[in-house]
């Protein structure tokens, strides 16, 4: 495996793990994707949040910080 391939594999694994954690936190808050969208004033669209949770889309650090603030959890949780 080349370094580029390893880097890409790590990014994909990291994205999936972050997404899984985002989903766990949302479910702990007993919120649906649509409820998060509505409660956030559409800052977090249900379709995009779902893509983060499935690991299909990478979330930026600033956006992750805003989402953590919305959920009222530390960003490292």
C-alpha positions in Angstrom: 0.0 0.0 0.0 1.4 3.4 -0.9 1.5 6.3 1.5 -1.2 8.2 -0.4 -3.4 5.1 -0.1 -2.7 4.8 3.6 -3.5 8.4 4.1 -6.7 8.2 2.2 -7.7 5.0 4.2 -7.0 6.8 7.5 -9.1 9.8 6.4 -12.0 7.6 5.5 -11.8 5.6 8.8 -11.5 8.9 10.8 -14.5 10.3 9.0 -16.6 7.2 9.7 -15.6 7.2 13.4 -16.4 11.0 13.8 -19.7 10.4 12.0 -20.6 7.5 14.2 -19.9 9.6 17.3 -22.0 12.5 15.9 -24.9 10.1 15.4 -24.5 8.7 19.0 -24.6 12.2 20.5 -27.6 13.2 18.4 -29.5 10.0 19.4 -28.5 10.6 23.1 -30.2 14.0 22.8 -33.2 12.2 21.3 -33.2 14.3 18.2 -34.0 13.4 14.6 -32.0 14.8 11.7 -35.0 17.0 10.9 -35.3 18.2 14.4 -31.6 19.2 14.4 -32.2 21.1 11.2 -35.2 23.0 12.6 -33.6 23.7 16.0 -30.4 25.0 14.4 -32.3 27.4 12.2 -31.2 25.2 9.2 -27.5 25.7 10.0 -27.2 21.9 10.0 -29.2 20.5 7.1 -30.6 17.0 7.7 -29.2 15.6 4.5 -25.7 17.0 5.2 -25.7 15.9 8.8 -26.8 12.5 7.7 -23.9 12.4 5.2 -21.5 13.3 8.1 -22.9 10.6 10.2 -22.6 7.9 7.5 -19.0 9.0 6.8 -19.9 10.0 3.3 -18.8 13.6 3.8 -16.0 15.0 5.9 -16.8 17.6 8.5 -14.4 20.6 9.0 -13.1 21.4 12.4 -14.9 24.8 12.6 -18.2 23.1 11.7 -17.6 20.3 14.2 -17.0 22.9 16.8 -20.3 24.6 16.0 -22.1 21.3 16.0 -20.6 20.4 19.4 -21.7 23.8 20.7 -25.2 23.2 19.4 -25.3 19.8 21.2 -23.7 21.3 24.3 -20.9 18.8 24.4 -17.1 19.3 24.4 -15.7 19.0 20.9 -13.5 16.2 22.0 -16.4 14.1 23.3 
